[in-house]
Amino acid sequence: MLRLSERLAAIADYVREGETIADIGTDHGLLPIFLLQQKRSPKVILSDIREGPLRKAEENLVIYAPGIEADLRLGSGLETLKNSEVDVVIIAGMGGHMICDIMAANPEKTRSFPKFILQPRTAQDKLRMWLYENGYAITHELLVRERNKICEIIVVDTTLRRERIQNENQLKTKLFDLEFEISPLLFSNGDPLLKEWIEYKIKTEEEIIESIRTKGSKASLSKLNNHEQRLKKLKELHKRCLFS
Ligand SMILES: C[S@@+](CC[C@H](N)C(=O)[O-])C[C@H]1O[C@@H](n2cnc3c(N)ncnc32)[C@H](O)[C@@H]1O
């Protein structure tokens, strides 16, 4: 039986029995192979922009799901899929900007898939802001440990249309409250890793401030105020997390 990492297992948990999936940037293909092996997904598409990863996925298929057919596709982003071809699109282990680019390339096609499970490695705040500005509704958020790191999983329901954000002040408030960086859903769900996640961010911010104060250039000194504001906000969020 294929054993997934905590991160991939947490992503798999968001796929419901019977849902068809496409894994974009599948690499080793372990997640879709697991869903096939478990018979949770009747159809899976393993898609990657590079030939090498697809060959690796093919080898893993032979090892973990011998005799089971899978659909391997070579190409960028959602280009390898037809509109509405699957229920769920998974894009994991890529940078947030790349995920935005993939979803933005063809909005009509993106909207034709009801659910996206996203696991950005970087620029998570930029991805949330892009989703917000483009009217995509985030329904679930989860923090998951991967070795000594904490990863973020974001689930989007494209069938829930949210109004595109028009109001500059609303956006500014969300930015000031760090809502794109630390999702309010993590507070309402009482995510078990939230406190540790905020503590990590506080420590990073304190190190930046210390470094600017001791050996900062004129240019970085001008950013000190921003970092201090951020630290203050993070400490408020940490307190909220202790009392919620
Ligand atoms: C770090 S791996 C992530 C593997 C797996 N999804 C995971 O989360 O463990 C990123 C994969 O995305 C693929 N990739 C990068 N850009 C892509 C794109 N625009 N479309 C499809 N695949 C892409 C790379 O070739 C690589 O195999």
The ligand as an SDF file (V2000), in Angstrom:
LIG
                    3D

 27 29  0  0  0  0  0  0  0  0999 V2000
    7.8780   20.3880   -7.0610 C   0  0  0  0  0  0  0  0  0  0  0  0
    6.9910   19.4270   -8.1980 S   0  0  0  0  0  0  0  0  0  0  0  0
    5.5010   19.1320   -7.2870 C   0  0  0  0  0  0  0  0  0  0  0  0
    5.0820   17.6970   -7.3800 C   0  0  0  0  0  0  0  0  0  0  0  0
    3.7850   17.3310   -6.7140 C   0  0  0  0  0  0  0  0  0  0  0  0
    2.6610   18.0680   -7.2550 N   0  0  0  0  0  0  0  0  0  0  0  0
    3.8580   17.5300   -5.2210 C   0  0  0  0  0  0  0  0  0  0  0  0
    3.1860   18.4350   -4.6980 O   0  0  0  0  0  0  0  0  0  0  0  0
    4.5880   16.7900   -4.5350 O   0  0  0  0  0  0  0  0  0  0  0  0
    6.4750   20.5910   -9.4380 C   0  0  0  0  0  0  0  0  0  0  0  0
    6.1410   19.9340  -10.7570 C   0  0  0  0  0  0  0  0  0  0  0  0
    5.4040   20.8770  -11.5290 O   0  0  0  0  0  0  0  0  0  0  0  0
    5.8100   20.7630  -12.8740 C   0  0  0  0  0  0  0  0  0  0  0  0
    5.4350   22.0470  -13.5370 N   0  0  0  0  0  0  0  0  0  0  0  0
    6.0540   23.2460  -13.4480 C   0  0  0  0  0  0  0  0  0  0  0  0
    5.3720   24.1650  -14.1550 N   0  0  0  0  0  0  0  0  0  0  0  0
    4.2950   23.5400  -14.6990 C   0  0  0  0  0  0  0  0  0  0  0  0
    3.2340   23.9500  -15.5430 C   0  0  0  0  0  0  0  0  0  0  0  0
    3.1120   25.2170  -15.9570 N   0  0  0  0  0  0  0  0  0  0  0  0
    2.3220   23.0400  -15.9150 N   0  0  0  0  0  0  0  0  0  0  0  0
    2.4150   21.7660  -15.5170 C   0  0  0  0  0  0  0  0  0  0  0  0
    3.4020   21.3040  -14.7180 N   0  0  0  0  0  0  0  0  0  0  0  0
    4.3330   22.1800  -14.3120 C   0  0  0  0  0  0  0  0  0  0  0  0
    7.2950   20.4600  -12.8100 C   0  0  0  0  0  0  0  0  0  0  0  0
    7.7560   19.8420  -13.9950 O   0  0  0  0  0  0  0  0  0  0  0  0
    7.3500   19.5210  -11.5810 C   0  0  0  0  0  0  0  0  0  0  0  0
    7.2450   18.1740  -11.9650 O   0  0  0  0  0  0  0  0  0  0  0  0
  1  2  1  0
  2  3  1  0
  2 10  1  0
  3  4  1  0
  4  5  1  0
  5  6  1  0
  5  7  1  0
  7  8  2  0
  7  9  1  0
 10 11  1  0
 11 12  1  0
 11 26  1  0
 12 13  1  0
 13 14  1  0
 13 24  1  0
 14 15  1  0
 14 23  1  0
 15 16  2  0
 16 17  1  0
 17 18  1  0
 17 23  2  0
 18 19  1  0
 18 20  2  0
 20 21  1  0
 21 22  2  0
 22 23  1  0
 24 25  1  0
 24 26  1  0
 26 27  1  0
M  CHG  2   2   1   9  -1
M  END
$$$$
